[in-house]
Amino acid sequence: MRAPGPRPDTSSRPIAEVGLFMTAFLLGGAGGLVGSIAGSVFGTAGLFAGGLAGGLLVSPLSAAIALWRGWIAAPQYRRTVIGAAVGFVAAAGVAVSTLSSPVGPIAGSSLTGIGALIGSRVGRGTVGRS
């Protein structure tokens, strides 16, 4: 049995972008949920602060998974974390503004994935290209 060789660069393949988007989308939502539950002990303000903190804390995890899977290269890690964090803050704003509808928070959560994608592309010269 042979030892596995180096992983091929998959950062330009569409599946890498889908994987990065879904990872940031799902982990951002899960982090926000767990943070909200933990923060609810401290009342309404704690619920919102915990949700924001939980979502921001999983941004590095999303990027680490993408790096581990080969969806991004090591130099893209930091920009991907920043993009996911900025996207989550925007998603939190959308979610808070649309609490009466289940569509708003779910659609807003996609901003975390979009932010991670944009962050991973910044510096590669591929922002705005398809």
C-alpha positions as CSV (number, residue, x, y, z in Angstrom):
1,M,0.0,0.0,0.0
2,R,1.4,3.4,-1.0
3,A,1.5,6.4,1.2
4,P,-0.8,9.2,0.1
5,G,0.8,11.9,-2.0
6,P,0.3,15.6,-1.8
7,R,-3.3,16.7,-2.2
8,P,-4.1,18.3,-5.5
9,D,-4.9,22.0,-5.5
10,T,-8.7,22.1,-5.6
11,S,-9.0,25.8,-4.8
12,S,-10.1,26.7,-8.3
13,R,-12.7,23.9,-8.6
14,P,-16.4,24.8,-8.2
15,I,-16.8,22.0,-5.6
16,A,-14.3,23.8,-3.4
17,E,-16.4,27.0,-3.5
18,V,-19.6,25.1,-2.7
19,G,-17.8,23.3,0.1
20,L,-16.5,26.6,1.5
21,F,-19.8,28.3,1.2
22,M,-21.8,25.5,2.9
23,T,-19.2,25.1,5.7
24,A,-19.3,28.8,6.5
25,F,-23.1,28.9,6.1
26,L,-23.8,25.9,8.4
27,L,-21.1,26.6,11.0
28,G,-22.0,30.3,11.2
29,G,-25.7,29.4,11.8
30,A,-24.7,26.7,14.3
31,G,-22.3,29.1,16.1
32,G,-25.0,31.8,16.3
33,L,-27.5,29.3,17.6
34,V,-25.3,27.8,20.3
35,G,-24.1,31.3,21.3
36,S,-27.7,32.5,21.6
37,I,-28.6,29.6,23.8
38,A,-25.6,30.1,26.0
39,G,-26.2,33.9,26.2
40,S,-29.9,33.6,26.9
41,V,-28.9,33.0,30.5
42,F,-28.1,36.7,30.7
43,G,-31.4,37.9,29.2
44,T,-32.3,39.4,25.9
45,A,-29.1,41.4,25.6
46,G,-27.1,38.2,26.4
47,L,-29.0,36.3,23.8
48,F,-28.0,38.7,21.0
49,A,-24.4,39.2,22.3
50,G,-24.0,35.4,22.6
51,G,-25.3,34.8,19.1
52,L,-22.9,37.3,17.7
53,A,-20.0,36.0,19.6
54,G,-20.8,32.4,18.7
55,G,-21.0,33.1,15.0
56,L,-17.8,35.1,15.1
57,L,-15.9,32.4,17.0
58,V,-16.7,29.8,14.3
59,S,-15.3,31.9,11.4
60,P,-11.7,30.5,12.0
61,L,-13.1,27.0,12.3
62,S,-14.9,27.3,8.9
63,A,-11.6,28.5,7.3
64,A,-9.6,25.8,9.0
65,I,-11.9,23.1,7.7
66,A,-11.6,24.6,4.2
67,L,-7.8,24.7,4.5
68,W,-7.8,21.1,5.8
69,R,-10.0,19.9,2.9
70,G,-7.8,21.7,0.3
71,W,-10.6,24.2,-0.7
72,I,-8.3,27.2,0.1
73,A,-4.6,27.6,0.2
74,A,-2.7,28.6,3.4
75,P,-2.3,32.3,2.3
76,Q,-6.1,32.5,1.9
77,Y,-6.9,31.4,5.5
78,R,-6.8,34.8,7.2
79,R,-8.8,36.6,4.5
80,T,-11.3,33.8,4.5
81,V,-11.7,34.2,8.3
82,I,-12.2,37.9,7.9
83,G,-14.7,37.5,5.1
84,A,-16.7,35.0,7.0
85,A,-16.7,37.2,10.1
86,V,-17.8,40.3,8.1
87,G,-20.5,38.2,6.4
88,F,-21.7,36.9,9.7
89,V,-22.1,40.4,11.2
90,A,-24.1,41.4,8.1
91,A,-26.2,38.2,8.5
92,A,-26.8,39.0,12.1
93,G,-28.1,42.4,11.1
94,V,-30.5,40.9,8.5
95,A,-31.6,38.3,11.0
96,V,-32.4,40.8,13.7
97,S,-34.3,43.0,11.3
98,T,-36.4,40.2,10.0
99,L,-37.2,38.2,13.2
100,S,-40.9,37.9,12.3
101,S,-40.1,35.8,9.2
102,P,-38.2,32.6,9.1
103,V,-36.9,33.5,5.6
104,G,-34.9,36.5,6.7
105,P,-32.5,34.7,9.2
106,I,-32.0,31.8,6.8
107,A,-31.3,34.1,3.8
108,G,-29.2,36.3,6.0
109,S,-27.1,33.3,7.0
110,S,-26.0,32.9,3.4
111,L,-24.1,36.1,3.8
112,T,-21.6,34.2,6.0
113,G,-20.8,31.8,3.2
114,I,-20.7,34.7,0.6
115,G,-18.3,36.6,2.9
116,A,-16.0,33.6,3.2
117,L,-16.0,33.1,-0.6
118,I,-15.2,36.8,-1.2
119,G,-12.5,36.7,1.5
120,S,-10.9,33.6,-0.1
121,R,-10.8,35.4,-3.5
122,V,-9.4,38.7,-2.3
123,G,-5.8,38.9,-3.2
124,R,-6.1,36.1,-5.8
125,G,-7.3,38.6,-8.4
126,T,-10.6,36.7,-8.8
127,V,-13.1,39.0,-7.1
128,G,-15.9,39.7,-9.5
129,R,-14.9,37.0,-12.0
130,S,-16.8,33.8,-12.5
